[in-house]
Amino acid sequence: MDFALSPKVEKTRLAIRAFVEKELIPLESHDINWGDGENVRLDVLAALRAKAKKAGIWALQTPKALGGGGLDKVGMAACYEEMGRALFGPVVFNSAAPDDGNMMVLAQVASDAQKKKWLLPIVRGDVRSAFVMTEPHPGSGSDPGMMRTTATRKRGKWIVNGRKWFITGAGEAKHFILIARTSDDARKGLTAFSFHADQPGWRIVRRIPIMGPEEHGGHCEIEFDGLEIADEDRLMEVGDGLKLTQIRLGPARLTHCMRWLGMARRALEIALPYVNDRKSFGSRLIDHEGVQWMLGEAAMQIETGRLLTMRAAWKLDQGDFARKEVSMAKVAVADVLHKSIDTAIQLLGARGYSKDTPLEWMYRYARQARLVDGASEVHKMVLAKFLAKEGTEFWAWR
């Protein structure tokens, strides 16, 4: 693959970088801009989103015909990395999870009528959305086959009963994509639906407290007690819920990696001025061999993560599911995110551990990376299965 960015992508990347430097990073140091869940205040967010729209750097993952930027996955990788340098970056550009993944899958699988009803309001930024799949034990987590929430067809409608949890953004979302069991078939037993927050028959049981900062709307536990969904709001065919999940989760996992790489870079950017200026035992920290090892290792691992992410993005653009490549990127980038932030905190000492820099926020945020969208151990199992199946062809140049 050619690693040179097209002129269009490079122009967009530089525009995002300038916006992040001018509009977003300065906001982080002022408490007045912070709202619920240690995220940007909603009224501040609305003003920033208006500026991003005006600048033409909005919903880049969505086709232009639907109001987005029309970038391919390679272009997204470069641009999302720049967004990820700012704590508030992805949500300002309407490229944050879970809206990001929901927009991509709806653009791919929804009918024209469904796009108009469920997708376009998310693209415009009129509503937020959530993806409703994960369940409390003994329900589904990394294994969708364990799903217990049911959708039963009665008189032309689907009646939903069950419980979900850790549903990101549910407290603010208006549009939901729900995965529920419609039969006991091992491969075709799940079906996908859309529903609106105003529909009766469901409720948020609680907003689950977490150790790190939250997306707007938190991570919620949800109960369904007779939610009625019209068949016209079913996505794809009956039994295609697992297929929709696979279509959605691969690219969505990779966009996490794209954004995390920006945050990993930002951590080192915070540390570098300090180690360049701070003197210890008669010389600058940057001149100490041990400090150079720490920085060099983190920088190398970031670049490794970038290469894995770009490789997976390129394969997705070729029409491949890139399951192996996405899993490798997901494991590696989740690790390097933590590594880079931890390195920066160690180099800054007590100041890095304090709230005087964004590093402690980033450190708490980074711990989720090895869990969300499939734990690292699950992705390693995926890779082991590919290795067992392909043997030496696992490393084929194709």
One Martini backbone bead per residue (centre of mass of N, CA, C, O) as a GRO file, in nm:
protein
  398
    1MET     BB    1   0.101   0.033   0.014
    2ASP     BB    2   0.028   0.376   0.012
    3PHE     BB    3   0.121   0.640   0.250
    4ALA     BB    4   0.017   0.856   0.080
    5LEU     BB    5  -0.172   1.127   0.085
    6SER     BB    6  -0.411   1.283  -0.033
    7PRO     BB    7  -0.485   1.605  -0.086
    8LYS     BB    8  -0.760   1.592   0.056
    9VAL     BB    9  -0.672   1.459   0.321
   10GLU     BB   10  -0.449   1.658   0.398
   11LYS     BB   11  -0.630   1.905   0.418
   12THR     BB   12  -0.815   1.790   0.637
   13ARG     BB   13  -0.602   1.729   0.850
   14LEU     BB   14  -0.500   2.024   0.882
   15ALA     BB   15  -0.772   2.143   0.965
   16ILE     BB   16  -0.800   1.977   1.222
   17ARG     BB   17  -0.540   2.057   1.359
   18ALA     BB   18  -0.605   2.362   1.376
   19PHE     BB   19  -0.866   2.331   1.540
   20VAL     BB   20  -0.746   2.189   1.784
   21GLU     BB   21  -0.538   2.413   1.860
   22LYS     BB   22  -0.746   2.661   1.874
   23GLU     BB   23  -1.033   2.532   2.005
   24LEU     BB   24  -0.967   2.277   2.210
   25ILE     BB   25  -0.716   2.268   2.393
   26PRO     BB   26  -0.772   2.538   2.553
   27LEU     BB   27  -1.037   2.430   2.703
   28GLU     BB   28  -0.918   2.215   2.913
   29SER     BB   29  -0.809   2.447   3.134
   30HIS     BB   30  -1.130   2.507   3.179
   31ASP     BB   31  -1.382   2.430   3.394
   32ILE     BB   32  -1.633   2.563   3.246
   33ASN     BB   33  -1.624   2.333   3.000
   34TRP     BB   34  -1.723   2.127   3.205
   35GLY     BB   35  -1.920   1.839   3.253
   36ASP     BB   36  -2.069   1.566   3.251
   37GLY     BB   37  -1.841   1.308   3.289
   38GLU     BB   38  -1.585   1.472   3.196
   39ASN     BB   39  -1.705   1.658   2.975
   40VAL     BB   40  -1.825   1.852   2.754
   41ARG     BB   41  -2.028   2.097   2.745
   42LEU     BB   42  -2.314   2.114   2.564
   43ASP     BB   43  -2.306   2.418   2.479
   44VAL     BB   44  -2.014   2.413   2.386
   45LEU     BB   45  -2.047   2.190   2.178
   46ALA     BB   46  -2.247   2.331   1.989
   47ALA     BB   47  -2.051   2.559   1.904
   48LEU     BB   48  -1.826   2.375   1.791
   49ARG     BB   49  -1.996   2.226   1.578
   50ALA     BB   50  -2.063   2.472   1.408
   51LYS     BB   51  -1.768   2.525   1.329
   52ALA     BB   52  -1.708   2.252   1.195
   53LYS     BB   53  -1.919   2.273   0.977
   54LYS     BB   54  -1.814   2.539   0.849
   55ALA     BB   55  -1.522   2.397   0.792
   56GLY     BB   56  -1.579   2.095   0.670
   57ILE     BB   57  -1.539   1.890   0.952
   58TRP     BB   58  -1.791   1.661   0.913
   59ALA     BB   59  -1.874   1.350   0.916
   60LEU     BB   60  -1.642   1.186   0.746
   61GLN     BB   61  -1.770   0.878   0.735
   62THR     BB   62  -1.989   0.999   0.551
   63PRO     BB   63  -2.149   1.036   0.286
   64LYS     BB   64  -2.213   1.310   0.097
   65ALA     BB   65  -2.516   1.241   0.029
   66LEU     BB   66  -2.558   1.244   0.371
   67GLY     BB   67  -2.360   1.493   0.489
   68GLY     BB   68  -2.064   1.420   0.461
   69GLY     BB   69  -1.713   1.362   0.378
   70GLY     BB   70  -1.632   1.078   0.226
   71LEU     BB   71  -1.429   0.899   0.360
   72ASP     BB   72  -1.211   0.674   0.385
   73LYS     BB   73  -1.033   0.478   0.599
   74VAL     BB   74  -0.760   0.608   0.550
   75GLY     BB   75  -0.854   0.899   0.592
   76MET     BB   76  -0.962   0.854   0.876
   77ALA     BB   77  -0.701   0.775   1.017
   78ALA     BB   78  -0.563   1.053   0.986
   79CYS     BB   79  -0.798   1.234   1.108
   80TYR     BB   80  -0.861   1.092   1.381
   81GLU     BB   81  -0.587   1.135   1.506
   82GLU     BB   82  -0.616   1.441   1.529
   83MET     BB   83  -0.868   1.443   1.707
   84GLY     BB   84  -0.741   1.265   1.952
   85ARG     BB   85  -0.564   1.496   2.083
   86ALA     BB   86  -0.839   1.575   2.192
   87LEU     BB   87  -1.066   1.522   2.432
   88PHE     BB   88  -1.311   1.660   2.241
   89GLY     BB   89  -1.280   1.596   1.939
   90PRO     BB   90  -1.471   1.372   1.813
   91VAL     BB   91  -1.750   1.503   1.901
   92VAL     BB   92  -1.721   1.767   1.739
   93PHE     BB   93  -1.700   1.596   1.448
   94ASN     BB   94  -1.888   1.346   1.453
   95SER     BB   95  -1.656   1.088   1.551
   96ALA     BB   96  -1.792   0.932   1.783
   97ALA     BB   97  -1.864   0.716   2.009
   98PRO     BB   98  -2.135   0.547   1.865
   99ASP     BB   99  -2.212   0.717   1.612
  100ASP     BB  100  -2.001   0.632   1.410
  101GLY     BB  101  -2.086   0.329   1.377
  102ASN     BB  102  -2.387   0.384   1.316
  103MET     BB  103  -2.350   0.545   1.056
  104MET     BB  104  -2.200   0.330   0.892
  105VAL     BB  105  -2.414   0.100   0.904
  106LEU     BB  106  -2.660   0.258   0.796
  107ALA     BB  107  -2.531   0.337   0.524
  108GLN     BB  108  -2.507   0.023   0.437
  109VAL     BB  109  -2.812  -0.123   0.534
  110ALA     BB  110  -3.018   0.080   0.496
  111SER     BB  111  -3.281   0.212   0.390
  112ASP     BB  112  -3.394   0.498   0.266
  113ALA     BB  113  -3.607   0.539   0.486
  114GLN     BB  114  -3.414   0.478   0.727
  115LYS     BB  115  -3.212   0.699   0.675
  116LYS     BB  116  -3.406   0.934   0.710
  117LYS     BB  117  -3.498   0.853   1.006
  118TRP     BB  118  -3.207   0.747   1.153
  119LEU     BB  119  -2.947   0.889   1.021
  120LEU     BB  120  -2.963   1.198   0.949
  121PRO     BB  121  -2.989   1.311   1.244
  122ILE     BB  122  -2.699   1.223   1.318
  123VAL     BB  123  -2.539   1.371   1.103
  124ARG     BB  124  -2.654   1.660   1.187
  125GLY     BB  125  -2.678   1.652   1.521
  126ASP     BB  126  -2.974   1.623   1.650
  127VAL     BB  127  -2.874   1.338   1.749
  128ARG     BB  128  -2.818   1.066   1.945
  129SER     BB  129  -2.663   0.737   1.993
  130ALA     BB  130  -2.706   0.369   2.023
  131PHE     BB  131  -2.570   0.042   2.112
  132VAL     BB  132  -2.768  -0.262   2.177
  133MET     BB  133  -2.612  -0.560   2.331
  134THR     BB  134  -2.509  -0.579   2.607
  135GLU     BB  135  -2.509  -0.809   2.891
  136PRO     BB  136  -2.577  -0.952   3.162
  137HIS     BB  137  -2.526  -1.196   3.351
  138PRO     BB  138  -2.569  -1.464   3.116
  139GLY     BB  139  -2.521  -1.291   2.882
  140SER     BB  140  -2.402  -1.099   2.638
  141GLY     BB  141  -2.084  -1.019   2.498
  142SER     BB  142  -1.849  -1.141   2.308
  143ASP     BB  143  -2.099  -1.352   2.293
  144PRO     BB  144  -2.390  -1.334   2.110
  145GLY     BB  145  -2.507  -1.631   2.165
  146MET     BB  146  -2.602  -1.536   2.475
  147MET     BB  147  -2.857  -1.405   2.413
  148ARG     BB  148  -3.175  -1.294   2.592
  149THR     BB  149  -3.299  -1.086   2.442
  150THR     BB  150  -3.629  -1.039   2.309
  151ALA     BB  151  -3.810  -1.075   1.987
  152THR     BB  152  -4.160  -1.082   1.934
  153ARG     BB  153  -4.398  -1.169   1.702
  154LYS     BB  154  -4.696  -0.945   1.693
  155ARG     BB  155  -4.907  -0.824   1.485
  156GLY     BB  156  -4.649  -0.690   1.315
  157LYS     BB  157  -4.479  -0.687   1.580
  158TRP     BB  158  -4.219  -0.618   1.816
  159ILE     BB  159  -4.144  -0.774   2.131
  160VAL     BB  160  -3.951  -0.645   2.401
  161ASN     BB  161  -3.733  -0.842   2.625
  162GLY     BB  162  -3.502  -0.728   2.881
  163ARG     BB  163  -3.136  -0.681   2.927
  164LYS     BB  164  -2.898  -0.412   2.945
  165TRP     BB  165  -2.541  -0.305   2.933
  166PHE     BB  166  -2.315  -0.072   2.872
  167ILE     BB  167  -2.465   0.177   2.722
  168THR     BB  168  -2.346   0.401   2.525
  169GLY     BB  169  -2.520   0.710   2.555
  170ALA     BB  170  -2.821   0.657   2.660
  171GLY     BB  171  -2.884   0.930   2.822
  172GLU     BB  172  -2.881   1.100   2.520
  173ALA     BB  173  -3.028   0.923   2.340
  174LYS     BB  174  -3.270   0.867   2.057
  175HIS     BB  175  -3.113   0.654   1.888
  176PHE     BB  176  -3.149   0.296   1.835
  177ILE     BB  177  -2.958  -0.009   1.828
  178LEU     BB  178  -3.092  -0.339   1.830
  179ILE     BB  179  -3.014  -0.659   1.975
  180ALA     BB  180  -3.210  -0.961   1.923
  181ARG     BB  181  -3.391  -1.242   1.990
  182THR     BB  182  -3.580  -1.459   1.734
  183SER     BB  183  -3.411  -1.728   1.780
  184ASP     BB  184  -3.223  -2.051   1.809
  185ASP     BB  185  -3.034  -1.994   1.596
  186ALA     BB  186  -2.694  -1.985   1.576
  187ARG     BB  187  -2.681  -1.770   1.312
  188LYS     BB  188  -3.017  -1.669   1.291
  189GLY     BB  189  -3.117  -1.549   1.597
  190LEU     BB  190  -3.062  -1.248   1.513
  191THR     BB  191  -3.188  -0.903   1.538
  192ALA     BB  192  -3.232  -0.578   1.398
  193PHE     BB  193  -3.310  -0.251   1.546
  194SER     BB  194  -3.509   0.045   1.567
  195PHE     BB  195  -3.535   0.311   1.819
  196HIS     BB  196  -3.699   0.541   2.030
  197ALA     BB  197  -3.691   0.706   2.329
  198ASP     BB  198  -4.020   0.767   2.328
  199GLN     BB  199  -4.075   0.483   2.356
  200PRO     BB  200  -4.240   0.252   2.508
  201GLY     BB  201  -4.096  -0.024   2.716
  202TRP     BB  202  -3.854   0.141   2.850
  203ARG     BB  203  -3.550   0.171   3.067
  204ILE     BB  204  -3.339   0.333   3.287
  205VAL     BB  205  -3.192   0.205   3.562
  206ARG     BB  206  -2.881   0.303   3.518
  207ARG     BB  207  -2.582   0.478   3.575
  208ILE     BB  208  -2.275   0.356   3.546
  209PRO     BB  209  -2.012   0.361   3.730
  210ILE     BB  210  -1.683   0.484   3.655
  211MET     BB  211  -1.337   0.549   3.649
  212GLY     BB  212  -1.382   0.716   3.401
  213PRO     BB  213  -1.452   0.893   3.161
  214GLU     BB  214  -1.733   1.008   2.966
  215GLU     BB  215  -1.972   0.991   2.768
  216HIS     BB  216  -2.242   1.108   2.660
  217GLY     BB  217  -2.473   0.931   2.874
  218GLY     BB  218  -2.292   0.712   2.940
  219HIS     BB  219  -2.338   0.389   3.115
  220CYS     BB  220  -2.613   0.176   3.070
  221GLU     BB  221  -2.895   0.033   3.217
  222ILE     BB  222  -3.146  -0.177   3.055
  223GLU     BB  223  -3.506  -0.211   3.026
  224PHE     BB  224  -3.737  -0.448   2.885
  225ASP     BB  225  -4.119  -0.405   2.870
  226GLY     BB  226  -4.276  -0.418   2.576
  227LEU     BB  227  -4.144  -0.318   2.334
  228GLU     BB  228  -4.252  -0.163   2.031
  229ILE     BB  229  -4.174  -0.273   1.691
  230ALA     BB  230  -4.174  -0.207   1.383
  231ASP     BB  231  -4.094  -0.372   1.094
  232GLU     BB  232  -3.977  -0.113   0.946
  233ASP     BB  233  -3.741  -0.109   1.193
  234ARG     BB  234  -3.598  -0.327   1.061
  235LEU     BB  235  -3.272  -0.453   1.010
  236MET     BB  236  -3.280  -0.616   0.770
  237GLU     BB  237  -3.311  -0.938   0.820
  238VAL     BB  238  -3.420  -1.196   0.961
  239GLY     BB  239  -3.118  -1.303   1.126
  240ASP     BB  240  -2.901  -1.039   1.074
  241GLY     BB  241  -2.766  -0.941   1.343
  242LEU     BB  242  -2.479  -1.061   1.328
  243LYS     BB  243  -2.404  -0.928   1.063
  244LEU     BB  244  -2.433  -0.636   1.154
  245THR     BB  245  -2.228  -0.654   1.381
  246GLN     BB  246  -1.985  -0.720   1.198
  247ILE     BB  247  -2.004  -0.466   1.021
  248ARG     BB  248  -1.969  -0.264   1.260
  249LEU     BB  249  -1.722  -0.354   1.453
  250GLY     BB  250  -1.472  -0.340   1.283
  251PRO     BB  251  -1.458  -0.033   1.212
  252ALA     BB  252  -1.507   0.065   1.507
  253ARG     BB  253  -1.249  -0.047   1.626
  254LEU     BB  254  -1.060   0.118   1.440
  255THR     BB  255  -1.149   0.403   1.528
  256HIS     BB  256  -1.038   0.380   1.803
  257CYS     BB  257  -0.742   0.360   1.718
  258MET     BB  258  -0.722   0.631   1.578
  259ARG     BB  259  -0.783   0.804   1.832
  260TRP     BB  260  -0.570   0.681   2.031
  261LEU     BB  261  -0.318   0.777   1.878
  262GLY     BB  262  -0.362   1.075   1.938
  263MET     BB  263  -0.342   1.047   2.248
  264ALA     BB  264  -0.060   0.925   2.258
  265ARG     BB  265   0.080   1.165   2.131
  266ARG     BB  266  -0.009   1.379   2.337
  267ALA     BB  267   0.144   1.269   2.578
  268LEU     BB  268   0.428   1.328   2.457
  269GLU     BB  269   0.379   1.632   2.409
  270ILE     BB  270   0.364   1.695   2.715
  271ALA     BB  271   0.654   1.581   2.797
  272LEU     BB  272   0.877   1.716   2.618
  273PRO     BB  273   0.915   2.004   2.736
  274TYR     BB  274   1.003   1.907   3.014
  275VAL     BB  275   1.256   1.725   2.937
  276ASN     BB  276   1.402   1.970   2.794
  277ASP     BB  277   1.412   2.163   3.067
  278ARG     BB  278   1.468   1.964   3.283
  279LYS     BB  279   1.685   1.937   3.561
  280SER     BB  280   1.919   1.658   3.649
  281PHE     BB  281   2.217   1.609   3.763
  282GLY     BB  282   2.325   1.848   3.545
  283SER     BB  283   2.088   1.760   3.341
  284ARG     BB  284   1.878   1.693   3.117
  285LEU     BB  285   1.646   1.459   3.079
  286ILE     BB  286   1.691   1.404   2.767
  287ASP     BB  287   2.005   1.318   2.833
  288HIS     BB  288   1.901   1.066   2.951
  289GLU     BB  289   1.904   0.743   2.869
  290GLY     BB  290   1.643   0.642   3.011
  291VAL     BB  291   1.456   0.852   2.878
  292GLN     BB  292   1.514   0.772   2.586
  293TRP     BB  293   1.399   0.490   2.607
  294MET     BB  294   1.110   0.564   2.679
  295LEU     BB  295   1.050   0.741   2.429
  296GLY     BB  296   1.136   0.546   2.204
  297GLU     BB  297   0.939   0.318   2.268
  298ALA     BB  298   0.674   0.478   2.244
  299ALA     BB  299   0.717   0.582   1.954
  300MET     BB  300   0.739   0.303   1.822
  301GLN     BB  301   0.457   0.196   1.912
  302ILE     BB  302   0.292   0.406   1.767
  303GLU     BB  303   0.390   0.335   1.483
  304THR     BB  304   0.294   0.047   1.487
  305GLY     BB  305  -0.006   0.118   1.525
  306ARG     BB  306  -0.034   0.279   1.264
  307LEU     BB  307   0.034   0.053   1.066
  308LEU     BB  308  -0.191  -0.142   1.151
  309THR     BB  309  -0.425   0.054   1.101
  310MET     BB  310  -0.370   0.120   0.801
  311ARG     BB  311  -0.385  -0.168   0.700
  312ALA     BB  312  -0.679  -0.219   0.783
  313ALA     BB  313  -0.802   0.017   0.628
  314TRP     BB  314  -0.714  -0.074   0.347
  315LYS     BB  315  -0.866  -0.345   0.349
  316LEU     BB  316  -1.147  -0.227   0.380
  317ASP     BB  317  -1.128  -0.064   0.108
  318GLN     BB  318  -1.110  -0.354  -0.056
  319GLY     BB  319  -1.353  -0.536   0.097
  320ASP     BB  320  -1.244  -0.635   0.353
  321PHE     BB  321  -1.283  -0.739   0.686
  322ALA     BB  322  -1.011  -0.751   0.854
  323ARG     BB  323  -1.001  -0.922   1.121
  324LYS     BB  324  -0.703  -0.963   1.180
  325GLU     BB  325  -0.609  -0.663   1.158
  326VAL     BB  326  -0.799  -0.543   1.369
  327SER     BB  327  -0.706  -0.712   1.610
  328MET     BB  328  -0.413  -0.621   1.611
  329ALA     BB  329  -0.469  -0.320   1.648
  330LYS     BB  330  -0.637  -0.332   1.907
  331VAL     BB  331  -0.418  -0.448   2.090
  332ALA     BB  332  -0.177  -0.254   2.034
  333VAL     BB  333  -0.321   0.026   2.088
  334ALA     BB  334  -0.417  -0.024   2.373
  335ASP     BB  335  -0.129  -0.052   2.486
  336VAL     BB  336   0.000   0.222   2.383
  337LEU     BB  337  -0.180   0.411   2.528
  338HIS     BB  338  -0.089   0.336   2.810
  339LYS     BB  339   0.217   0.363   2.770
  340SER     BB  340   0.231   0.667   2.697
  341ILE     BB  341   0.093   0.782   2.948
  342ASP     BB  342   0.273   0.650   3.159
  343THR     BB  343   0.534   0.780   3.063
  344ALA     BB  344   0.451   1.076   3.102
  345ILE     BB  345   0.397   1.058   3.404
  346GLN     BB  346   0.680   0.966   3.490
  347LEU     BB  347   0.831   1.220   3.375
  348LEU     BB  348   0.650   1.436   3.548
  349GLY     BB  349   0.549   1.307   3.792
  350ALA     BB  350   0.347   1.462   4.006
  351ARG     BB  351   0.223   1.633   3.779
  352GLY     BB  352   0.109   1.389   3.615
  353TYR     BB  353  -0.080   1.292   3.864
  354SER     BB  354  -0.222   1.536   3.832
  355LYS     BB  355  -0.453   1.808   3.722
  356ASP     BB  356  -0.245   1.996   3.552
  357THR     BB  357  -0.299   1.771   3.353
  358PRO     BB  358  -0.453   1.535   3.127
  359LEU     BB  359  -0.325   1.255   3.212
  360GLU     BB  360  -0.520   1.138   3.430
  361TRP     BB  361  -0.761   1.125   3.241
  362MET     BB  362  -0.624   0.944   3.026
  363TYR     BB  363  -0.556   0.706   3.211
  364ARG     BB  364  -0.848   0.627   3.281
  365TYR     BB  365  -0.946   0.597   2.990
  366ALA     BB  366  -0.735   0.375   2.887
  367ARG     BB  367  -0.836   0.116   3.043
  368GLN     BB  368  -1.076   0.045   2.839
  369ALA     BB  369  -0.929  -0.048   2.573
  370ARG     BB  370  -0.899  -0.366   2.669
  371LEU     BB  371  -1.237  -0.399   2.653
  372VAL     BB  372  -1.356  -0.266   2.426
  373ASP     BB  373  -1.466  -0.428   2.159
  374GLY     BB  374  -1.312  -0.642   2.289
  375ALA     BB  375  -1.101  -0.812   2.440
  376SER     BB  376  -0.778  -0.884   2.401
  377GLU     BB  377  -0.813  -1.194   2.439
  378VAL     BB  378  -1.016  -1.232   2.209
  379HIS     BB  379  -0.830  -1.131   1.979
  380LYS     BB  380  -0.614  -1.350   2.028
  381MET     BB  381  -0.800  -1.583   1.957
  382VAL     BB  382  -0.847  -1.501   1.668
  383LEU     BB  383  -0.549  -1.521   1.583
  384ALA     BB  384  -0.510  -1.821   1.656
  385LYS     BB  385  -0.719  -1.927   1.451
  386PHE     BB  386  -0.576  -1.824   1.202
  387LEU     BB  387  -0.310  -1.974   1.249
  388ALA     BB  388  -0.430  -2.263   1.249
  389LYS     BB  389  -0.551  -2.236   0.957
  390GLU     BB  390  -0.292  -2.095   0.787
  391GLY     BB  391  -0.026  -2.077   0.906
  392THR     BB  392   0.213  -1.940   0.711
  393GLU     BB  393  -0.021  -1.762   0.570
  394PHE     BB  394  -0.053  -1.544   0.788
  395TRP     BB  395   0.215  -1.387   0.634
  396ALA     BB  396   0.111  -1.307   0.374
  397TRP     BB  397   0.155  -1.127   0.060
  398ARG     BB  398  -0.187  -0.981   0.010
   0.00000   0.00000   0.00000
